[in-house]
Amino acid sequence: MAESKGALIAKTVQKHAGRAKEKFLQNLGKVDRTADDIFDEHLQNFTRQQNSATRLQKEFNNYIRCVRAVQAASKTLMDSLNEIYESQWTGHDLLYVQAQNLDMLWQDFTHKLADQVLVPLNTYQSQFPEMRKKVDKRGRKLVDYDSQRHNFQSLQCNPKKRDELKVSRGKELLEEAKRTYEQLNSELHDELPALYDSRVLFLVTNLQTLFAAEQVFHTESAKVYSELEAIVDKLANESQRGSYTLKKNTEPQSPKSPNANSSLIINTQPAQNNITGALEDNTTPRDTSPTTQINGNANSNANSNANSNANSNANSNDNSLNNQDASPQNAVAPSKRVEELYDIPVGATTDNLPPGVLYRVKATYKYSREDVDELSFDVGEIIRVVEYDDPEEQEEGWLMGMKEGTNEKGMFPANFTKPL
């Protein structure tokens, strides 16, 4: 056993030495080498194909690692949102459901990338190391063939010292080396082009799977994010209405308080002037404008002695004057009433507006109505602010308006717009 092992090692060393000598002589140009231009072209294509597959495999492995990292970050983010999104807020349960849907989409996406894209890519790439071994073996057998060919030629060069036994043995070795080389060479002439041609079908199939998985994931996840956006939009709208504002414990306001009922707020000075004017001769027509009322008051003061009897009668008939007081209040100029019921913002233009229009605003954010009495609009649309049909329906932070161009009318949040 020891002798057989030693003989095998010696034979291997001799073979390596013979190949090294043959390559050295070929590189120096001392001996020729067998050329195969067609095989060399196949080998160049194989090398490019192997390099491309190796790069694709490397980059895709890195891509999957990044996708899994984003998946983990997405799950952590949604878990945090579920924790901070308070249970009494609108859409709390829907937010949790959509977060679970998003996590399942991520899991399905990464599973497809690994099983349907990466596994076939690994299988495709695994062909190259085996094929490379066969190519290298073919190269060694070619060197052996050239070496035996040169050795046989050397034995035939000197007829005088020709040893027929060595010549016969050299011929046998040459034929064996040629047969081994040509068998490997023939197989590679078939296998290398077939492998190179397979690159197109593999790449098409692999990329179709990849892009289809991407398309499904992004389409479905976009739907989830749209639902999440709708939940948050609804929360924003309810917050604008004060649904989640803490209420202060305050005493009910007296009806005489300026803030008790905005529809009752009037300017008391013009009312006093009107009362004085009402005591004048009823046969004389009166102008109910604020200027005339003030002048009437001044004239009344100037003739206080002449009207003392009328004043005395007014004091004795207080109930009658109270009834007359309502009429002067109704005579207050509408512009005064509008200014006090509706807070015209600074910078808003009130000139040259159609009748009934308080001022105009421009939408700075998109708003989608939640109720039938609300107004939807897009960014940039112009809205004419008008009075409420019933002032009691006015809500804090909300305006009544009509869109220019369509005349659609409804309530809308003021902070979604800016005055013009």
GULUM-980334 format. One record per residue (C-alpha): x, y, z; residue number from 1; residue in three letters. Coordinates in steps of 0.5 Angstrom, whole numbers, m for minus. Layout:
N
    xx    yy    zz num residu
     X     Y     Z NUM    ALA
...
***
This chain:
420
    xx    yy    zz num residu
     0     0     0   1    MET
     6     5     2   2    ALA
     9     3    m5   3    GLU
     3     4    m9   4    SER
     2    11    m5   5    LYS
     9    13    m6   6    GLY
     9    11   m14   7    ALA
     2    15   m15   8    LEU
     5    21   m11   9    ILE
    12    21   m16  10    ALA
     7    20   m22  11    LYS
     3    26   m20  12    THR
    10    30   m19  13    VAL
    12    28   m25  14    GLN
     6    30   m29  15    LYS
     6    37   m26  16    HIS
    13    38   m27  17    ALA
    12    36   m35  18    GLY
     6    41   m35  19    ARG
    10    46   m32  20    ALA
    16    45   m37  21    LYS
    11    45   m43  22    GLU
     8    52   m41  23    LYS
    15    55   m40  24    PHE
    17    53   m47  25    LEU
    11    55   m50  26    GLN
    11    62   m47  27    ASN
    18    63   m49  28    LEU
    16    61   m56  29    GLY
    21    54   m56  30    LYS
    15    50   m58  31    VAL
     8    51   m61  32    ASP
     1    50   m58  33    ARG
    m5    47   m60  34    THR
   m10    53   m62  35    ALA
   m17    53   m62  36    ASP
   m20    60   m64  37    ASP
   m27    58   m63  38    ILE
   m26    55   m56  39    PHE
   m23    62   m54  40    ASP
   m29    66   m56  41    GLU
   m33    61   m52  42    HIS
   m29    62   m46  43    LEU
   m29    69   m47  44    GLN
   m37    69   m47  45    ASN
   m37    64   m41  46    PHE
   m32    69   m37  47    THR
   m37    75   m38  48    ARG
   m43    71   m36  49    GLN
   m40    69   m30  50    GLN
   m38    75   m28  51    ASN
   m45    78   m29  52    SER
   m48    73   m25  53    ALA
   m43    74   m19  54    THR
   m45    81   m19  55    ARG
   m52    80   m20  56    LEU
   m52    75   m14  57    GLN
   m48    80   m10  58    LYS
   m52    86   m11  59    GLU
   m59    82   m10  60    PHE
   m57    79    m3  61    ASN
   m55    86    m1  62    ASN
   m62    88    m3  63    TYR
   m66    83     0  64    ILE
   m62    85     7  65    ARG
   m64    92     6  66    CYS
   m71    90     5  67    VAL
   m71    86    11  68    ARG
   m68    92    15  69    ALA
   m74    97    12  70    VAL
   m79    91    14  71    GLN
   m76    91    21  72    ALA
   m76    99    21  73    ALA
   m83    99    19  74    SER
   m86    94    24  75    LYS
   m83    98    29  76    THR
   m85   105    27  77    LEU
   m93   102    26  78    MET
   m92    99    33  79    ASP
   m90   106    36  80    SER
   m96   109    32  81    LEU
  m101   104    35  82    ASN
   m98   106    42  83    GLU
   m99   113    41  84    ILE
  m105   113    38  85    TYR
  m110   114    43  86    GLU
  m116   110    44  87    SER
  m121   115    44  88    GLN
  m119   118    37  89    TRP
  m123   116    31  90    THR
  m120   110    27  91    GLY
  m116   107    33  92    HIS
  m118   100    31  93    ASP
  m117   101    23  94    LEU
  m110   104    25  95    LEU
  m109    97    28  96    TYR
  m112    93    23  97    VAL
  m108    97    17  98    GLN
  m102    96    21  99    ALA
  m103    89    21 100    GLN
  m104    89    13 101    ASN
   m98    93    12 102    LEU
   m94    88    16 103    ASP
   m97    82    12 104    MET
   m95    85     6 105    LEU
   m88    86     8 106    TRP
   m87    79    10 107    GLN
   m90    76     3 108    ASP
   m86    81    m1 109    PHE
   m79    78     3 110    THR
   m82    71     2 111    HIS
   m82    72    m6 112    LYS
   m76    75    m6 113    LEU
   m72    70    m3 114    ALA
   m76    64    m6 115    ASP
   m78    66   m13 116    GLN
   m72    71   m14 117    VAL
   m66    69   m10 118    LEU
   m66    61   m10 119    VAL
   m67    61   m18 120    PRO
   m61    66   m18 121    LEU
   m57    62   m14 122    ASN
   m58    56   m18 123    THR
   m56    59   m24 124    TYR
   m50    62   m21 125    GLN
   m48    55   m18 126    SER
   m47    52   m25 127    GLN
   m41    57   m27 128    PHE
   m36    54   m21 129    PRO
   m37    47   m24 130    GLU
   m36    49   m31 131    MET
   m30    53   m29 132    ARG
   m27    46   m26 133    LYS
   m28    43   m33 134    LYS
   m25    49   m37 135    VAL
   m19    48   m33 136    ASP
   m19    41   m33 137    LYS
   m19    42   m41 138    ARG
   m13    46   m41 139    GLY
    m9    41   m37 140    ARG
   m11    36   m42 141    LYS
    m9    40   m47 142    LEU
    m2    42   m44 143    VAL
    m1    34   m44 144    ASP
    m3    33   m51 145    TYR
     2    38   m53 146    ASP
     7    35   m49 147    SER
     6    28   m51 148    GLN
     6    31   m59 149    ARG
    13    34   m58 150    HIS
    16    28   m54 151    ASN
    13    24   m60 152    PHE
    16    28   m65 153    GLN
    23    29   m61 154    SER
    23    21   m62 155    LEU
    22    21   m69 156    GLN
    27    26   m71 157    CYS
    34    22   m70 158    ASN
    33    16   m74 159    PRO
    40    13   m72 160    LYS
    38    13   m65 161    LYS
    31    11   m66 162    ARG
    28     7   m61 163    ASP
    22     3   m63 164    GLU
    20     1   m57 165    LEU
    20     8   m54 166    LYS
    17    11   m61 167    VAL
    11     6   m60 168    SER
    10     8   m53 169    ARG
    10    15   m54 170    GLY
     5    14   m60 171    LYS
     1    10   m55 172    GLU
     1    16   m50 173    LEU
     0    21   m55 174    LEU
    m6    18   m57 175    GLU
    m9    17   m50 176    GLU
    m7    24   m49 177    ALA
   m11    27   m55 178    LYS
   m17    22   m54 179    ARG
   m18    25   m47 180    THR
   m17    32   m49 181    TYR
   m21    32   m55 182    GLU
   m27    29   m51 183    GLN
   m27    34   m46 184    LEU
   m26    40   m52 185    ASN
   m32    37   m55 186    SER
   m36    37   m49 187    GLU
   m34    44   m48 188    LEU
   m36    46   m55 189    HIS
   m43    44   m54 190    ASP
   m44    46   m46 191    GLU
   m41    53   m46 192    LEU
   m45    56   m52 193    PRO
   m51    53   m49 194    ALA
   m50    56   m42 195    LEU
   m49    63   m45 196    TYR
   m55    62   m49 197    ASP
   m59    61   m43 198    SER
   m57    67   m40 199    ARG
   m63    71   m44 200    VAL
   m69    66   m41 201    LEU
   m66    66   m34 202    PHE
   m65    74   m34 203    LEU
   m72    75   m37 204    VAL
   m76    70   m32 205    THR
   m72    72   m26 206    ASN
   m73    80   m27 207    LEU
   m81    78   m29 208    GLN
   m81    75   m22 209    THR
   m78    81   m19 210    LEU
   m81    86   m22 211    PHE
   m88    83   m21 212    ALA
   m87    82   m13 213    ALA
   m85    89   m13 214    GLU
   m91    92   m17 215    GLN
   m96    88   m12 216    VAL
   m92    90    m6 217    PHE
   m92    97    m8 218    HIS
   m99    97   m11 219    THR
  m102    94    m4 220    GLU
   m98    98     1 221    SER
  m100   104    m3 222    ALA
  m108   102    m1 223    LYS
  m106   101     6 224    VAL
  m102   108     6 225    TYR
  m108   111     3 226    SER
  m113   108     8 227    GLU
  m108   111    14 228    LEU
  m108   118    11 229    GLU
  m116   118    11 230    ALA
  m116   116    18 231    ILE
  m111   122    20 232    VAL
  m115   126    15 233    ASP
  m121   125    19 234    LYS
  m117   126    26 235    LEU
  m115   133    23 236    ALA
  m122   135    21 237    ASN
  m125   133    28 238    GLU
  m119   136    31 239    SER
  m121   143    28 240    GLN
  m128   142    30 241    ARG
  m125   142    37 242    GLY
  m127   135    38 243    SER
  m121   133    42 244    TYR
  m120   140    46 245    THR
  m121   140    53 246    LEU
  m127   144    56 247    LYS
  m126   149    61 248    LYS
  m131   149    67 249    ASN
  m134   156    67 250    THR
  m140   159    69 251    GLU
  m146   160    64 252    PRO
  m145   167    61 253    GLN
  m151   172    63 254    SER
  m155   174    57 255    PRO
  m152   181    57 256    LYS
  m145   179    57 257    SER
  m142   181    50 258    PRO
  m140   174    49 259    ASN
  m147   170    51 260    ALA
  m150   171    44 261    ASN
  m146   174    38 262    SER
  m153   175    35 263    SER
  m155   180    40 264    LEU
  m149   184    40 265    ILE
  m150   191    38 266    ILE
  m147   198    39 267    ASN
  m151   201    44 268    THR
  m149   209    43 269    GLN
  m153   209    36 270    PRO
  m159   206    40 271    ALA
  m159   212    45 272    GLN
  m159   216    39 273    ASN
  m165   213    36 274    ASN
  m169   213    42 275    ILE
  m168   221    42 276    THR
  m170   221    35 277    GLY
  m176   217    36 278    ALA
  m178   223    41 279    LEU
  m178   228    36 280    GLU
  m184   230    32 281    ASP
  m187   224    28 282    ASN
  m189   228    22 283    THR
  m182   229    20 284    THR
  m179   224    16 285    PRO
  m172   221    19 286    ARG
  m166   218    16 287    ASP
  m164   212    20 288    THR
  m157   212    18 289    SER
  m151   212    24 290    PRO
  m150   220    22 291    THR
  m157   222    22 292    THR
  m158   219    29 293    GLN
  m152   222    32 294    ILE
  m154   229    29 295    ASN
  m161   228    32 296    GLY
  m158   227    39 297    ASN
  m154   233    38 298    ALA
  m161   237    36 299    ASN
  m165   234    42 300    SER
  m159   236    47 301    ASN
  m159   243    44 302    ALA
  m167   244    45 303    ASN
  m168   240    52 304    SER
  m172   245    55 305    ASN
  m177   245    49 306    ALA
  m177   237    50 307    ASN
  m178   237    57 308    SER
  m185   235    57 309    ASN
  m184   230    52 310    ALA
  m178   227    56 311    ASN
  m183   227    62 312    SER
  m188   223    58 313    ASN
  m182   218    56 314    ALA
  m180   217    63 315    ASN
  m188   216    65 316    SER
  m189   211    59 317    ASN
  m183   207    60 318    ASP
  m186   200    57 319    ASN
  m188   204    51 320    SER
  m181   206    50 321    LEU
  m178   199    51 322    ASN
  m182   197    45 323    ASN
  m180   203    41 324    GLN
  m173   201    43 325    ASP
  m173   195    39 326    ALA
  m175   199    32 327    SER
  m168   203    33 328    PRO
  m164   197    34 329    GLN
  m167   194    28 330    ASN
  m165   200    24 331    ALA
  m157   199    26 332    VAL
  m153   199    19 333    ALA
  m152   192    17 334    PRO
  m145   193    16 335    SER
  m144   194    23 336    LYS
  m148   188    25 337    ARG
  m144   184    20 338    VAL
  m137   187    22 339    GLU
  m139   184    29 340    GLU
  m142   178    28 341    LEU
  m136   176    23 342    TYR
  m129   178    24 343    ASP
  m126   180    18 344    ILE
  m119   178    18 345    PRO
  m113   183    17 346    VAL
  m111   184    10 347    GLY
  m118   182     7 348    ALA
  m121   186     1 349    THR
  m128   188     2 350    THR
  m128   193    m4 351    ASP
  m132   192   m10 352    ASN
  m135   185    m8 353    LEU
  m142   182   m10 354    PRO
  m148   183    m6 355    PRO
  m148   179     0 356    GLY
  m140   177     0 357    VAL
  m136   179     6 358    LEU
  m129   178     3 359    TYR
  m125   173    m1 360    ARG
  m120   167     1 361    VAL
  m116   162    m3 362    LYS
  m115   155    m1 363    ALA
  m108   153     2 364    THR
  m110   146     3 365    TYR
  m114   141     0 366    LYS
  m121   139     4 367    TYR
  m126   134     3 368    SER
  m132   135     6 369    ARG
  m135   130    12 370    GLU
  m142   132    12 371    ASP
  m147   134     6 372    VAL
  m147   142     9 373    ASP
  m139   142     8 374    GLU
  m135   145     2 375    LEU
  m130   141    m1 376    SER
  m124   144    m5 377    PHE
  m117   144    m8 378    ASP
  m111   148    m7 379    VAL
  m111   155   m10 380    GLY
  m119   155   m11 381    GLU
  m122   162    m9 382    ILE
  m128   162    m4 383    ILE
  m133   168    m3 384    ARG
  m134   168     4 385    VAL
  m142   170     6 386    VAL
  m146   170    12 387    GLU
  m150   164    15 388    TYR
  m157   164    13 389    ASP
  m158   162    21 390    ASP
  m153   166    25 391    PRO
  m154   161    31 392    GLU
  m151   155    26 393    GLU
  m144   159    26 394    GLN
  m138   154    29 395    GLU
  m132   157    32 396    GLU
  m126   156    26 397    GLY
  m131   155    21 398    TRP
  m134   160    15 399    LEU
  m139   159    10 400    MET
  m137   160     3 401    GLY
  m139   159    m4 402    MET
  m133   157    m9 403    LYS
  m132   162   m15 404    GLU
  m134   158   m22 405    GLY
  m139   153   m19 406    THR
  m143   157   m14 407    ASN
  m142   151    m9 408    GLU
  m144   153    m2 409    LYS
  m142   150     5 410    GLY
  m138   151    11 411    MET
  m131   150    11 412    PHE
  m125   151    16 413    PRO
  m122   157    16 414    ALA
  m115   155    17 415    ASN
  m115   151    11 416    PHE
  m115   158     7 417    THR
  m112   165     7 418    LYS
  m116   172     6 419    PRO
  m115   175    m1 420    LEU
***
